[in-house]
Amino acid sequence: MRRWTLPGGCSTSISVSANACQQLIGVAAKEADLPWVAEFFELFKTPWELAVGGKHYRVLLSADDQADTVDADLALVYGTKELSIDRRSRSVVGALVGPVDVRWRDETFPIYGRAASFSGQAYRGVLFAGTAAIDYRQTSGAAILHRIGYDLFEEVSYLLTRGQPRSHAETPTLELHIELIRQCLQESGVSYVEIPARPYKCAFVCCLTHDVDFFGIRRHTADRTLAGFAARGTVGTLVDVVRGRRPLDEAIRNWLAVLSLPLVLLGLARDFWQPFEDYARAEQGKSSTFFLIPFKGQAGVGPDGATRALRGAPYNIREIRTDIEASSGPRTEFAVHGIDAWRDADAGRAELKELAAVTGQQKPGIRMHWLYFSDHSPRQLEDAGFAYDSTCGYNDAVGYRAGTSQVFRLPGTQSFLELPLTIMDSALFYTDRMGLDRQEAMERCRGIVQHARRFGGALVIDWHERSLAPERQWGRCYQDLLNEVHAGVVWFATAGQAVDWFRWRRAIRFSLEEGSPHVHVEAPTPSPQLPAACLIVHRPVGRQIEAEETRFAGQSQTLRL
Ligand SMILES: [Zn+2]
C-alpha cells in the first residue's frame, strides 16, 4: 500500500492500493445527507456504495468533512470546512457566503450554500468564484486528490426542495454538478459504467403538455374573458403590428375572429378554442398530455391563504366528456390540472375522482393550476393517489427550477415522482412575465434544447389550450420549437410514459464482484410501450476516453469495464 505523500513530507491516510480496485464509487457523507446521496445517484446512475472504512476504492467521493479515513486512487473531497488535508497541503481555506457564481471552463453555475476558497501552495484547480479558486488538485504518484470547496449534497438538497431562483433558471446546475464528476473520472483515466437519462439511441425525452384553463370561447358571454379577448384581438393586435411584434396575416386572422364572435356564440361558426383538435393538427401524431380542470368556478386557496376569483375555470372535466372520449388514444394522456390538491389530500382525491369518472384512470398525474405548491404538497399528492406531479417550474421564467430536467423523487414520499416543467408559453410571452418577442423566445428555447441534447432528461413543454388560436396565435413559435426539438432523435412521450420510463430506470440495479472487472446490470423488463435504456462504459484508451453504448431492455446483462 502506498501512502499519500503531501508537501512537507507529511502523509494523510488517503492511500492507494496496488491491488485491483473496486469498480464503484465509495461515498462518505453526513448522516443527514444520505437521502440526497441516494437521489443524486438515481440522477447520475452509476455504481456506488456508502464507503466502508478500511476498504480500498478506485474513486472516493467524500462529503462528510472527514476525508482522511478512506482509501482511494481518485479522491473527490467536497466540503467547506478546513480539513487536515488542507493543512498538510498548505492550503489556506477562506469562507465565501453563498450564493456564489462558480466559473468552470466555459460554464458558470451557482452555489447556493457556503463555499470555501483555497490559496497557498497547492496546484490550482478549475473552479473559480471571481479570482478566488474554490478547488485544488494534488497528485501523488498515480493517486489524485481533487478538493472541491462546497457541500455537494447540501446543494442537491437545496435544488430538489427550494429550487433555483428565477435569476438562475436557465442553468442546469444539478446536471453540471454531475458533469464535473464525470470530467474528473474521465481526466483521471477511471473506467466506469453509467445509464444516461435518455433512452437508447435517443438524445432526450420530450413531453408536449397542455394546461387546459379554458375550453371553448362559446362558454363566455359578456364576461371578463370575452371582453379581454375582444380588446386584445382588436386594439391590442393593432398595437402589436405597429410595434413589429405580430405579422399582418395573424392580425387579420384575429380581427376576423373577433368579427365572427356573434356567429360563434350562436353556434353558427366553429368555436376557435378547441385545444384537442388544434394540437392534434399541430403535433401530427406525437404524444400529447392535457391537464384538465376538475371543478368549474372553483378558485381554491393560494399558498398565501388568499382566494383569487380569477383562478376559477369556466368548465370542468365532466362537461367535456364527449370531447375527451373523441380525442382518446394511445398517444393522448389526460391528467388533472389541480385546484386544491396541492394543500389537501382529500381535495386531491376529489379532483382525481372527477378525471377517473370520465377516463377510468385510477392513478393519473397532476399539475397544479397556477403552479401552486408547498413543502407539504408531495406527501398530500401521493396520499391522494396521484402517480406523478409536473408542477416544478416557473410562471415567469423557463429552465430548471430543480437544476435538472430529469424526473426525480420528491422528498417525503415513497415513490411519488416529479416531472419538472421546462418551458411554458405564458412565461415567455406575457408582458408582465418575460415579455419576449418570438425571436428572443426561440433563442431561449434553443439554449434549453441544446442542454437536453447534452444531458438528456425530459424536456417538458407547456403550451396552453388556446395558444394556437386567436388572439394569442403562438402557433408559429410552437412549430419552430417542435422543429428544433425534432432536429435529432427524440422520444416524444406522454408525461405518464416519461415518468414510467424514469421509474423503470430507477429500478435498474448494478452488482459487482470484488476484484472482478465485470459489472452485472439487472432490472425487470419494462412495459412494451417504453424504450430500452442505454448502458455506457467509459474506458480510457491511450489518452482518449472511449464511450461504448449498449442497449439494455431489462433482465440481466454483464459488462466488462
Ligand atoms: Zn392553469
Residues whose N, C-alpha, C, O or C-beta is under 5 A from the ligand:
A	BS01	ZN	D211 D213 H369 W370
